[in-house]
Amino acid sequence: MDWCSAEPAISYLELHGCNVLEKCRAMHSISGIVEELFNKGLRGVGGLKRLGEKLGILRRNWGIVEGIIDRYDLVVADEFWELVYAAPPAIRRRVVFLTDIVYMPYSFSALGTIGSLAINAYFHKALQGFRRLDYLNSLAEVRGRRWFIFLGRRVDRWIAENAFIAGYAPSYVPGKLLPKRDARRMLGIDMDEFVVVTVGGTSAGSRRLLDCIYSALPTIGEEVRRRTGRELLVIVVRGPRTE
């Protein structure tokens, strides 16, 4: 099995001994642009410019990997939007496409509404062309929503008819997590040390979240010392785009 991706995923894959296709190293990541689009929507000329940048990167990335897919019996694409935007129908029919996003919520701004209409119309058509569509989310996320503002079919019914509903895809198997004692030993943390772990994700507004937690640390640390006589150890886990 070979892997095709862009950074920062390539470094993670290689850390675990996966074979990354050399040609993919020239690809550019689009995750930051996509997250900004879904978090902030289309706002003015700047929003349209960012959308144009995203579409340009998709086409350039497809030009880099075009021809690779023909070598494989099966391609499993985890939100490989290059295939949605630029790949011909004959290629998409050989791909199992995984995504938790099939619908762009509508905003209150005129420009945002127009952008959502365009994106949803495109999703509605393009996502039906794959060998199989796997929806990695809950139908509750789109329940009651309709494709075209208040018109058109309900999105949840469309998903039920056109996709395999896999539900959330966790990055771990709960029953196989290390016991706390073994995890502490692996991380070099003393058994009696008081630990707080905070995780920040880009789409959760991680910088604001982490700033809020940091501002509370003096109070939390003082309370830990008062109650236990121990110092507080804080471990912050962040994504690659949170400085």
Secondary structure, DSSP 8 states (H G I E B T S, - for coil): --B---TTHHHHHHHTT--B-GGGGG----HHHHHHHHHH---HHHHHHHHHHHHHHHHHHHHHHTTTGGG-S-EEEES-HHHHHTS-HHHHTTEEEEES-------SSHHHHHHHHHHHHHHHHHGGGSSEEEE-S-GGGTTT-EEEBTEEEEHHHHHHHHSEE-----SS-GGGS--HHHHHHHHT--TT-EEEEEE--GGGTHHHHHHHHHHHHHHHHHHHHHHHS--EEEEEE--TT--
